[in-house]
Amino acid sequence: MSPTQRTLERLKFMNRKCGIVERFIHNRMVKGGIRSDLFGIFDIVALCPEGGIVGVQSCGDDYAAHFKKITVKKADNAVDWLNAGGKIELWSWRKVKEKRGGKRMIWQPRIAEITIADIQ
């Protein structure tokens, strides 16, 4: 299961209406194609009953690279989104032990809300 699918499943469990806004563009020049995020940032847009509209970037364990993508490389788009009243969340998935000292591993998201203060 991909990080995007894990995130969708958890968002729906949280009673958020959501949809995938990332798209795959077939391209023979690039092996197979490329993935294009909405505004270069978002994989999912969610409607949150308590918090409005949320743009979500979902990834595996490469949190730092995606955080930099949002706050540095695509900072202009992130600021525009936040100024328009949206929220930004970064969900980074990794396997952790279910309980200390145990053997069973479960998928756990690291969820961070990105604000204007985070953006350079």
N, C-alpha and C positions, 0 to 999 in steps of 0.2 A: 504494500500500500504506500502511495506517495505521501510526502508531507502535506500537499494540498488536500488530498483525500482525508487524511487524519484530521486536518484543521476543519474541513467542512463538517465532518462527523461530529466533532466536539462543539462547533458553533451551533449546529442544529439541536444538539442536546441542551445547549444553553438558551434555547428558544429564540435564536436569532435567525431571521430570514437571510439567506445568503446565496450568492451566485459566483461562479468562476468568471473572471474577466481577463484572465491570461489566455492567449491564443497561440497556436502553433502555426508557423508559416513555413510551408514546404519550400525548399530551396536546394537545387542541385549543386550550387556552388559551395554551400556549407553542408557538410555531411548530414544528410537527412533533413535539416531545417533548423530554424531558430524559434525560441519562445519569446513572445512579446507580452510584457506586463502592461496593464493599464497605466498610463502616464510614466512608464518605465519603473513603476514601484509596486503596484498591487497585483496579487494573484486572485484575491477574493474581495468582494464588497459585501458587507453585512449590514442589515438594519437591526439596530439594537434598541429594544424597547426602553431601556433606561438611559441610553447615551447617544441616540441619533445614528448617523451613518458612520461606518468604520471601514477604512481601507486596510486590508490585511496582506502582509507579505509573509509567506510561509516557506520555511526552508528546513534542511536537515540540521546537522550540527555546526554549520558554518555561519554562526550568528554574527561574528565580527564583520565579515565581508558584506553581508546584507545590511547591517547597521550602517556601514560606511556608504553603501550604495544609496540608501535613503537620505542620510544626513549630509553627504558631501557631493557625490556624483549627480544625484537628482534632487538636490536641495531646493532648487527653485520650484519644482513641481510639488514637493512636500510642503513648502511654505504656502503655496497657493491653495492646496487642499485644506490645510489647517485654518487658513484665513477665511475660507469659504464655510467653515463650521464643521468640517469633517474631523475624524480622529484617525490616528495611524497606530496600528498594532503590528509588532513583529513576533511571529510564532516560530520558534526554533525547536525542532523535535530531536530527542535523544533517548536512548535506552538507559534506564536506571534500575537499581534493585528495588523490588517492591517493598521490602523492609530491610532494615539494617542487619547485616550478617546473613541474610537469606541468599538464595540462588536464583529465584525467579526474577526475570527482567520484564519490565513494562515500559511502554512508550510514554514519555512525559514531555509536555511542552514547556518551554521557557517563554513566557509571554511578557513583552515589554511594550508600554505605550510610549510612543515617540512624540515629543512636544517641541515647540519652537525653541526652547532652551537647549535641546539636543543638537539642533541644526547649526552648522558652522556657516 
